[in-house]
């Protein structure tokens, strides 16, 4: 049972696997993280002489790394055209690994979940929110944690109250929708999220419901954005998953830029993400064939301004749950 504090998680993450791959060459051999970091610090940017030519973009590893790389291709093209910057992707084994990567200067841009972003800030990592992921224009990126069950295997589980004593798949100790908000949901019905269930950390918000569908866990947690992927990408029958609990709204997931980057570049990144890093712009400029195609490739519509998300809710949930992962020291 993994209930140790996030500081311990970060020490573990120091030796966690980090895989760096160039976005524009999905089939090429992997480059080392150190080489990617050196490239990020190189000069020669034709748009601005004080900016690097390469940035390392970090994300928690997906089951299909190629899909992750392909999903960033339109954004890579936009950043190259607007800022003269090439993206290299670093995938990590956990959110803690991503926090460590940014703290160590191995990644300059990280797509965090709200909770892992909150943890990074409270760890003292110097970062700036430059855009919030959104699935449609004029939205805030808010989403929801969901509790799921396979009704064929466990027909008697019809609400979160029935999770008591069950083998429960969370995603990651630093996940907002896969651990923090579920902890609050369980506590609200009198179930301790660590001792009142048998916890399992499956790794991501897609692997957790997959394990539920396959019977490895009796119940589990995901979110309303990632859950549909198990039906479309993993071909799990929709009848194998039933949502029996939905959380309150969660603030959107941010992309955070390291303060080691020039302030002018951080400002430019925000401008590009918010105004040009979206399916409407990308389709209009030939980076993909249509808005729908861009949505499909990237798994999102684009980015909203950082101001749309209020992460004070994470502080409040941490105070209520007293989750070990909330402790920054």
Buried (B, 14 or more C-beta within 10 A) or exposed (E): EBEEBBEEBBEBBEEBEBBBBBBBEBEEEEBEBEEBBEBBEEEEBEBBEEBBBBBBBBBBBBBBBEBBBBBBBBBBBBBBBBBBBBBBBBBBBBBBBBBBBBBEEBBBBBBBBBBBBBBBBBBEBEBBBBBBBBBEEEBBBBBBBBBBBBBEEBEEBEEBBBBBEBBBBBBBBBBBBBBBBBBBBBBEBEBEBBEBBBBBBBBBBBBBBBBBBEEBBBBBBBBBBBBBBBBEEBEBEEEBBBBBBBBEEBBBBBBBBBEEBEEEBBBBBBBBBBBBBBBBBBBEEEBBEEBEBBBEBBBBBBBBBBEBBEBEBBEEBBEEBEBBBBEBE
